[in-house]
């Protein structure tokens, strides 16, 4: 679909996408939007959207209604010369190390750490975390004064986690950090990227999925300019967390296939089980003209929800 305002590159119907935009925001402030395959409802604009908006939207809506986790990003790096036989024990140690910092490490929602194998049979760690804004911080947030501070805090959170990864798993290389909840100014407009990365031509791309599916690495090709130099950061949920509560999950079977910390309670990640997410193969068919796939990662370990 291409309406006067929305280009829909998702798997969802046009009418469904329109329902996920706040009507007043859509009518009064939205100039144009690109909706990508990881789209799902979240606030006044859906997750998985690049939106060009009039700057005065903040006179009518709180910033948190559009973007709630400033600077949220995926980071990934290769662990140098790691013996995979040691991973089950090391994964438990890493969980305890992070848990021992005595604060929320990953934050709410689908934030996680995966250990994966790439096509060169190397161990790749993938971290998904943001600025960990509290509810009071979101209420008191002033875009003009606070945005950059929270963006910096998100990068600091990634750095802190990678320090722990290095301590437990060893040295890493080729670290890349790709934010997907950001704002930039473009003349008299603001460009909101909610759940999508800013991905100019040749920029690195990562499209995460559940921990029981492949994760795609690539780079943006020339076609990316057609969708505002923006790209999905993941496959997105196919079921809301409310709906997920009603679904029975065989978590014991998942633990047999995927390394999950022994002390990580099943309740903490039940709503993030793979069945609640779209599959990579379905998403890639919608965006294959915009990216060049360079690698695919196979998850072998997961932790999240703490």
C-alpha positions as a printed Julia matrix, in Angstrom:
306×3 Matrix{Float64}:
  0.0     0.0    0.0
  1.0     3.59  -0.63
 -1.49    6.14   0.62
 -0.75    9.84   0.74
  0.95    9.21   4.06
  1.91    5.55   4.5
  4.02    3.08   2.56
  3.26   -0.38   3.92
  6.03   -2.98   3.55
  4.63   -5.25   6.24
  2.67   -8.49   6.16
 -0.31   -6.76   7.76
 -3.37   -5.48   5.92
 -3.59   -1.79   5.09
 -6.64   -1.26   7.28
 -4.86   -2.85  10.24
 -1.87   -0.53   9.88
 -4.13    2.53   9.83
 -5.83    1.38  13.04
 -2.48    1.33  14.82
 -1.92    5.07  14.31
 -3.52    7.53  16.69
 -6.14    9.31  14.53
 -5.28   12.83  15.68
 -1.56   12.23  15.36
 -2.11   10.79  11.89
 -4.31   13.63  10.68
 -2.58   16.63  12.25
  1.12   15.78  12.48
  2.12   12.83  10.31
  3.68   13.82   6.98
  4.63   10.34   5.78
  5.55    6.97   7.22
  7.2     3.75   6.13
  5.89    0.67   7.9
  8.24   -2.32   7.95
  7.58   -6.05   8.47
  8.23   -6.07  12.24
  5.25   -3.76  12.79
  3.08   -4.17  15.88
  0.86   -1.77  17.86
  2.57    0.44  20.45
  1.44    3.93  21.42
  0.47    6.61  18.92
  2.54    5.07  16.12
  3.22    1.36  15.69
  6.57   -0.24  16.36
  8.45   -0.93  13.14
  7.78    2.52  11.68
  9.82    5.41  10.29
  7.67    8.53  10.54
  8.29   12.05   9.29
  6.27   14.36  11.53
  5.71   18.05  12.14
  7.83   19.32  15.02
  4.87   20.72  16.93
  3.5    17.23  17.65
  5.07   17.52  21.1
  2.61   20.3   21.94
 -0.19   17.72  21.86
  1.44   14.41  22.8
  4.03   13.27  25.33
  7.23   11.96  23.78
  6.8     8.62  25.56
  3.57    8.06  23.62
  5.66    7.7   20.47
  9.0     6.34  21.7
  9.36    4.82  25.14
 12.94    3.52  25.23
 15.27    6.11  23.75
 18.4     4.67  22.18
 17.27    1.06  22.43
 19.73   -0.88  20.29
 21.07   -4.22  19.19
 24.8    -4.76  19.59
 26.75   -7.77  18.41
 30.35   -8.92  18.46
 32.45  -12.04  17.92
 34.07  -13.74  20.93
 37.68  -14.55  20.07
 38.71  -18.23  20.14
 35.98  -19.42  22.48
 35.65  -23.11  23.33
 31.94  -23.86  22.85
 32.11  -26.78  25.27
 32.48  -24.19  28.04
 29.39  -22.2   27.1
 26.78  -23.84  29.41
 28.86  -23.09  32.5
 29.96  -19.68  31.25
 26.36  -18.72  30.43
 25.33  -19.38  34.03
 28.28  -17.3   35.24
 27.36  -14.42  32.93
 23.77  -14.46  34.15
 24.9   -14.33  37.79
 27.36  -11.55  37.0
 24.69   -9.39  35.38
 22.08  -10.23  37.99
 24.58   -9.35  40.72
 24.79   -5.74  39.59
 21.65   -5.28  41.71
 19.55   -3.37  39.18
 17.42   -4.1   36.18
 19.94   -5.07  33.53
 17.91   -5.59  30.4
 14.67   -3.84  31.25
 11.14   -4.81  30.34
  9.8    -6.25  27.13
 11.82   -8.34  24.72
 15.31   -7.28  25.8
 17.7   -10.2   25.8
 21.18  -11.59  25.26
 21.71  -14.39  22.73
 24.78  -16.49  22.02
 24.88  -17.55  18.38
 27.02  -19.38  15.87
 27.79  -17.6   12.61
 28.58  -19.17   9.25
 32.29  -19.21  10.15
 31.44  -21.29  13.24
 32.39  -18.39  15.53
 30.57  -17.46  18.74
 28.63  -14.22  18.29
 26.93  -12.47  21.2
 23.86  -10.34  20.53
 22.64   -7.83  23.13
 19.28   -6.02  23.02
 18.95   -3.24  25.6
 18.01    0.41  25.79
 18.18    3.31  28.21
 16.05    1.52  30.82
 13.89    4.57  31.47
 11.73    4.27  34.57
  8.08    5.32  34.58
  8.83    8.53  36.55
 11.63    9.38  34.12
  9.29    8.96  31.18
  6.71   11.26  32.77
  9.27   13.97  33.52
 11.04   13.69  30.17
 11.65   16.91  28.23
 12.83   16.25  24.69
 14.93   19.4   24.34
 16.85   18.82  27.56
 16.84   15.07  28.11
 16.94   13.22  24.79
 20.72   13.15  24.33
 21.29   12.13  27.96
 19.11    9.05  27.59
 20.62    8.23  24.23
 24.05    8.29  25.89
 22.76    6.17  28.75
 21.63    3.47  26.33
 25.14    3.27  24.86
 26.58    3.15  28.39
 24.28    0.24  29.24
 25.56   -1.69  26.25
 29.15   -0.93  27.26
 28.51   -2.15  30.81
 27.06   -5.43  29.57
 29.94   -5.92  27.14
 32.41   -5.41  29.99
 30.72   -8.33  31.78
 30.72  -10.41  28.61
 34.44   -9.82  28.19
 35.13  -10.77  31.8
 33.24  -14.07  31.55
 33.57  -15.12  27.9
 36.8   -13.4   26.87
 37.87  -10.79  24.36
 35.6    -9.79  21.51
 36.01   -8.17  18.11
 33.92   -6.51  15.4
 31.49   -4.9   17.86
 28.62   -3.05  16.16
 25.86   -1.1   17.94
 22.67   -0.36  15.97
 20.09    1.9   17.71
 16.48    1.52  16.62
 14.55    4.01  18.8
 15.84    7.41  17.71
 14.92   10.89  16.49
 16.68   13.18  14.04
 15.77   16.64  12.74
 15.26   17.21   9.03
 14.52   20.83   8.28
 11.21   21.73   9.84
 10.37   18.1   10.57
 11.37   15.32  12.95
 12.12   11.79  11.77
 11.01    9.22  14.33
 12.43    5.73  14.01
 10.55    3.39  16.29
 11.87   -0.14  16.2
 13.78    0.56  13.0
 17.42    1.44  12.42
 18.79    4.38  10.46
 20.42    2.43   7.63
 21.99    4.48   4.81
 23.4     2.68   1.76
 26.13    0.18   2.81
 25.28    0.51   6.52
 25.29   -2.71   8.58
 21.91   -4.3    9.24
 20.78   -6.82  11.84
 17.33   -8.38  11.86
 16.86  -10.35  15.05
 14.24  -13.0   15.65
 13.32  -15.35  18.46
 16.0   -17.52  20.03
 14.64  -20.49  18.05
 15.1   -18.92  14.62
 17.94  -17.55  12.49
 19.15  -13.96  12.9
 20.1   -12.11   9.74
 23.12   -9.86   9.21
 23.59   -7.78   6.1
 24.14   -4.34   4.66
 21.82   -1.84   3.05
 21.83   -1.64  -0.72
 20.83    1.26  -2.95
 17.15    0.37  -2.69
 17.11    1.38   0.98
 16.64    4.99  -0.08
 13.12    4.09  -1.22
 12.1     3.42   2.39
 13.75    6.36   4.1
 17.07    4.61   4.81
 15.33    2.6    7.52
 15.24   -1.11   8.32
 13.55   -3.52  10.74
 15.54   -4.46  13.83
 13.72   -7.75  14.22
 10.88   -9.93  13.02
  8.39   -8.5   15.51
  5.69  -10.1   17.59
  2.83  -12.02  16.01
  0.98  -12.15  19.34
  0.62   -9.46  22.01
  1.89  -10.11  25.51
 -1.7   -10.16  26.71
 -2.58  -12.85  24.19
  0.65  -14.7   24.98
 -0.45  -15.19  28.58
 -3.15  -17.56  27.36
 -0.75  -19.79  25.38
  0.77  -22.91  26.91
  4.53  -23.17  26.29
  6.71  -26.26  26.63
  9.61  -24.43  28.26
 11.29  -27.65  29.33
 11.65  -28.66  25.68
 13.1   -25.23  24.82
 15.67  -25.6   27.59
 16.73  -28.92  26.09
 17.45  -27.25  22.74
 18.73  -23.85  23.89
 21.13  -23.03  26.72
 19.18  -20.95  29.26
 20.6   -20.06  32.7
 19.6   -22.6   35.32
 18.56  -19.85  37.75
 16.5   -17.85  35.23
 12.88  -18.44  36.2
 10.63  -19.69  33.4
  8.07  -17.02  34.27
 10.51  -14.25  33.38
 10.74  -15.24  29.69
  7.51  -17.16  29.03
  5.96  -14.23  27.13
  9.08  -13.99  24.94
  8.94  -17.61  23.8
  9.65  -18.17  20.09
  6.05  -19.02  19.26
  5.08  -15.39  19.93
  7.34  -14.02  17.16
  7.22  -13.98  13.38
  9.7   -16.13  11.47
 12.69  -14.68   9.66
 11.82  -16.33   6.35
  8.48  -14.5    6.27
 10.04  -11.12   7.0
 12.98  -11.37   4.61
 10.74  -11.86   1.58
  9.31   -8.38   2.19
 12.68   -6.58   2.39
 15.07   -8.61   0.23
 15.24   -5.84  -2.37
 16.67   -3.43   0.22
 19.46   -5.48   1.81
 22.32   -7.79   0.94
 22.48  -10.7    3.37
 26.06  -11.33   4.54
 25.58  -13.85   7.36
 22.99  -15.69   9.38
 23.35  -16.5   13.05
 21.97  -19.59  14.77
 21.11  -18.97  18.45
 22.37  -21.59  20.88
 21.88  -19.73  24.19
 19.46  -17.14  25.57
 18.79  -15.04  28.64
 16.2   -12.31  29.12
 13.49  -10.87  31.31
 15.6    -9.69  34.25
